Amino acid sequence: MSNASQLRDSTQIVLPAETLESLEPQLDEAFTVTIAPAGEERRRIIGSPVEIRDVHEFLTRRGISVR
Protein backbone atom coordinates (compact mmCIF):
# COMPACT_ATOMS: atom_id res chain seq x y z
CA MET A 1 0.00 0.00 0.00
CA SER A 2 1.25 3.50 -0.85
CA ASN A 3 1.61 6.14 1.78
CA ALA A 4 0.87 9.84 1.27
CA SER A 5 4.51 10.92 0.92
CA GLN A 6 5.20 8.33 -1.80
CA LEU A 7 2.14 9.46 -3.75
CA ARG A 8 3.06 13.12 -3.33
CA ASP A 9 6.63 12.48 -4.50
CA SER A 10 5.36 10.76 -7.63
CA THR A 11 3.07 13.66 -8.56
CA GLN A 12 5.16 16.75 -7.83
CA ILE A 13 8.60 18.31 -8.00
CA VAL A 14 9.51 21.32 -5.85
CA LEU A 15 12.35 23.58 -7.00
CA PRO A 16 13.64 27.09 -6.36
CA ALA A 17 11.66 29.66 -8.37
CA GLU A 18 14.80 31.03 -10.02
CA THR A 19 15.61 27.56 -11.39
CA LEU A 20 12.29 27.43 -13.24
CA GLU A 21 12.20 31.01 -14.55
CA SER A 22 13.69 30.29 -17.97
CA LEU A 23 12.30 26.74 -18.24
CA GLU A 24 8.67 27.38 -17.34
CA PRO A 25 7.54 28.15 -20.93
CA GLN A 26 9.22 24.97 -22.20
CA LEU A 27 7.62 22.89 -19.45
CA ASP A 28 4.18 24.37 -20.16
CA GLU A 29 4.51 23.59 -23.85
CA ALA A 30 6.01 20.11 -23.61
CA PHE A 31 4.18 18.63 -20.61
CA THR A 32 0.72 18.54 -19.05
CA VAL A 33 1.68 19.99 -15.68
CA THR A 34 0.71 22.84 -13.41
CA ILE A 35 3.35 25.13 -11.94
CA ALA A 36 2.23 26.71 -8.68
CA PRO A 37 3.88 28.71 -5.91
CA ALA A 38 5.22 26.75 -2.97
CA GLY A 39 6.13 29.68 -0.76
CA GLU A 40 7.86 32.84 -1.92
CA GLU A 41 11.03 31.29 -3.30
CA ARG A 42 9.91 27.87 -4.49
CA ARG A 43 7.67 26.47 -7.22
CA ARG A 44 5.80 23.18 -7.33
CA ILE A 45 5.45 21.27 -10.60
CA ILE A 46 2.33 19.11 -10.30
CA GLY A 47 1.23 16.39 -12.71
CA SER A 48 0.50 12.72 -13.19
CA PRO A 49 3.22 10.25 -12.18
CA VAL A 50 4.04 9.69 -15.88
CA GLU A 51 4.35 13.43 -16.58
CA ILE A 52 6.44 14.02 -13.44
CA ARG A 53 8.82 11.23 -14.46
CA ASP A 54 9.20 12.82 -17.91
CA VAL A 55 9.70 16.30 -16.40
CA HIS A 56 12.30 14.83 -14.04
CA GLU A 57 14.21 13.44 -17.04
CA PHE A 58 13.85 16.76 -18.91
CA LEU A 59 15.28 18.70 -15.96
CA THR A 60 18.07 16.19 -15.33
CA ARG A 61 19.20 16.41 -18.98
CA ARG A 62 19.54 20.16 -18.44
CA GLY A 63 21.73 19.69 -15.37
CA ILE A 64 19.07 20.47 -12.78
CA SER A 65 19.28 18.29 -9.69
CA VAL A 66 15.89 16.85 -8.70
CA ARG A 67 15.46 14.87 -5.49
DRENPA-3360 file (N, C-alpha, C; in nm, 2 decimals, always signed):
BEGIN
1 = MSNASQLR = +0.08/-0.12/+0.00/+0.00/+0.00/+0.00/+0.09/+0.12/+0.00 ~ +0.05/+0.22/-0.08/+0.12/+0.35/-0.08/+0.09/+0.44/+0.03 ~ +0.19/+0.51/+0.08/+0.16/+0.61/+0.18/+0.16/+0.75/+0.11 ~ +0.11/+0.85/+0.18/+0.09/+0.98/+0.13/+0.21/+1.05/+0.07 ~ +0.33/+1.03/+0.14/+0.45/+1.09/+0.09/+0.50/+1.03/-0.04 ~ +0.48/+0.90/-0.05/+0.52/+0.83/-0.18/+0.43/+0.88/-0.29 ~ +0.30/+0.90/-0.27/+0.21/+0.95/-0.38/+0.25/+1.09/-0.41 ~ +0.27/+1.17/-0.31/+0.31/+1.31/-0.33/+0.44/+1.32/-0.41;
9 = DSTQIVLP = +0.54/+1.24/-0.38/+0.66/+1.25/-0.45/+0.65/+1.21/-0.59 ~ +0.55/+1.12/-0.63/+0.54/+1.08/-0.76/+0.45/+1.17/-0.85 ~ +0.39/+1.27/-0.78/+0.31/+1.37/-0.86/+0.35/+1.51/-0.85 ~ +0.47/+1.54/-0.79/+0.52/+1.67/-0.78/+0.67/+1.68/-0.77 ~ +0.72/+1.80/-0.82/+0.86/+1.83/-0.80/+0.86/+1.97/-0.75 ~ +0.94/+2.00/-0.64/+0.95/+2.13/-0.59/+1.09/+2.18/-0.61 ~ +1.10/+2.30/-0.67/+1.24/+2.36/-0.70/+1.24/+2.51/-0.67 ~ +1.36/+2.56/-0.65/+1.36/+2.71/-0.64/+1.30/+2.78/-0.76;
17 = AETLESLE = +1.23/+2.89/-0.73/+1.17/+2.97/-0.84/+1.26/+3.01/-0.94 ~ +1.38/+3.05/-0.90/+1.48/+3.10/-1.00/+1.53/+2.99/-1.10 ~ +1.52/+2.87/-1.05/+1.56/+2.76/-1.14/+1.46/+2.74/-1.25 ~ +1.33/+2.77/-1.23/+1.23/+2.74/-1.32/+1.20/+2.86/-1.41 ~ +1.25/+2.98/-1.38/+1.22/+3.10/-1.46/+1.23/+3.08/-1.61 ~ +1.35/+3.04/-1.65/+1.37/+3.03/-1.80/+1.31/+2.90/-1.86 ~ +1.28/+2.80/-1.77/+1.23/+2.67/-1.82/+1.08/+2.66/-1.82 ~ +1.01/+2.75/-1.75/+0.87/+2.74/-1.73/+0.79/+2.74/-1.87;
25 = PQLDEAFT = +0.83/+2.82/-1.96/+0.75/+2.82/-2.09/+0.77/+2.68/-2.16 ~ +0.89/+2.63/-2.16/+0.92/+2.50/-2.22/+0.84/+2.39/-2.15 ~ +0.84/+2.39/-2.02/+0.76/+2.29/-1.94/+0.61/+2.30/-1.98 ~ +0.56/+2.42/-1.98/+0.42/+2.44/-2.02/+0.39/+2.38/-2.15 ~ +0.48/+2.40/-2.25/+0.45/+2.36/-2.38/+0.47/+2.21/-2.40 ~ +0.57/+2.15/-2.34/+0.60/+2.01/-2.36/+0.53/+1.91/-2.27 ~ +0.48/+1.96/-2.16/+0.42/+1.86/-2.06/+0.28/+1.91/-2.01 ~ +0.20/+1.82/-1.97/+0.07/+1.85/-1.90/+0.09/+1.86/-1.75;
33 = VTIAPAGE = +0.14/+1.98/-1.71/+0.17/+2.00/-1.57/+0.12/+2.14/-1.53 ~ +0.11/+2.16/-1.40/+0.07/+2.28/-1.34/+0.19/+2.33/-1.26 ~ +0.23/+2.46/-1.27/+0.34/+2.51/-1.19/+0.27/+2.61/-1.10 ~ +0.29/+2.59/-0.97/+0.22/+2.67/-0.87/+0.33/+2.72/-0.76 ~ +0.30/+2.83/-0.70/+0.39/+2.87/-0.59/+0.39/+2.77/-0.48 ~ +0.51/+2.76/-0.42/+0.52/+2.67/-0.30/+0.60/+2.76/-0.20 ~ +0.54/+2.87/-0.16/+0.61/+2.97/-0.08/+0.66/+3.08/-0.17 ~ +0.74/+3.17/-0.11/+0.79/+3.28/-0.19/+0.90/+3.25/-0.29;
41 = ERRRIIGS = +0.98/+3.16/-0.25/+1.10/+3.13/-0.33/+1.10/+2.99/-0.40 ~ +0.99/+2.92/-0.39/+0.99/+2.79/-0.45/+0.87/+2.77/-0.54 ~ +0.88/+2.68/-0.63/+0.77/+2.65/-0.72/+0.75/+2.50/-0.72 ~ +0.62/+2.46/-0.73/+0.58/+2.32/-0.73/+0.53/+2.28/-0.87 ~ +0.59/+2.18/-0.93/+0.54/+2.13/-1.06/+0.46/+2.01/-1.03 ~ +0.33/+2.01/-1.07/+0.23/+1.91/-1.03/+0.18/+1.84/-1.16 ~ +0.17/+1.71/-1.16/+0.12/+1.64/-1.27/+0.11/+1.49/-1.24 ~ +0.07/+1.42/-1.34/+0.05/+1.27/-1.32/+0.19/+1.21/-1.30;
49 = PVEIRDVH = +0.19/+1.09/-1.24/+0.32/+1.03/-1.22/+0.40/+1.01/-1.35 ~ +0.34/+0.98/-1.46/+0.40/+0.97/-1.59/+0.46/+1.10/-1.63 ~ +0.39/+1.21/-1.62/+0.44/+1.34/-1.66/+0.55/+1.39/-1.57 ~ +0.54/+1.36/-1.44/+0.64/+1.40/-1.34/+0.77/+1.33/-1.37 ~ +0.76/+1.20/-1.41/+0.88/+1.12/-1.45/+0.95/+1.18/-1.57 ~ +0.87/+1.22/-1.67/+0.92/+1.28/-1.79/+0.98/+1.42/-1.76 ~ +0.92/+1.50/-1.68/+0.97/+1.63/-1.64/+1.10/+1.61/-1.57 ~ +1.11/+1.51/-1.48/+1.23/+1.48/-1.40/+1.34/+1.46/-1.50;
57 = EFLTRRGI = +1.32/+1.37/-1.60/+1.42/+1.34/-1.70/+1.46/+1.47/-1.78 ~ +1.36/+1.55/-1.82/+1.38/+1.68/-1.89/+1.48/+1.77/-1.81 ~ +1.45/+1.78/-1.68/+1.53/+1.87/-1.60/+1.67/+1.81/-1.57 ~ +1.68/+1.68/-1.55/+1.81/+1.62/-1.53/+1.90/+1.64/-1.66 ~ +1.84/+1.62/-1.78/+1.92/+1.64/-1.90/+1.97/+1.78/-1.91 ~ +1.91/+1.88/-1.84/+1.95/+2.02/-1.84/+2.04/+2.05/-1.72 ~ +2.08/+1.95/-1.65/+2.17/+1.97/-1.54/+2.11/+2.02/-1.41 ~ +1.98/+2.00/-1.40/+1.91/+2.05/-1.28/+1.89/+1.93/-1.19;
65 = SVR = +1.94/+1.94/-1.07/+1.93/+1.83/-0.97/+1.79/+1.82/-0.91 ~ +1.72/+1.71/-0.92/+1.59/+1.69/-0.87/+1.60/+1.57/-0.77 ~ +1.55/+1.59/-0.65/+1.55/+1.49/-0.55/+1.42/+1.41/-0.55;
% end
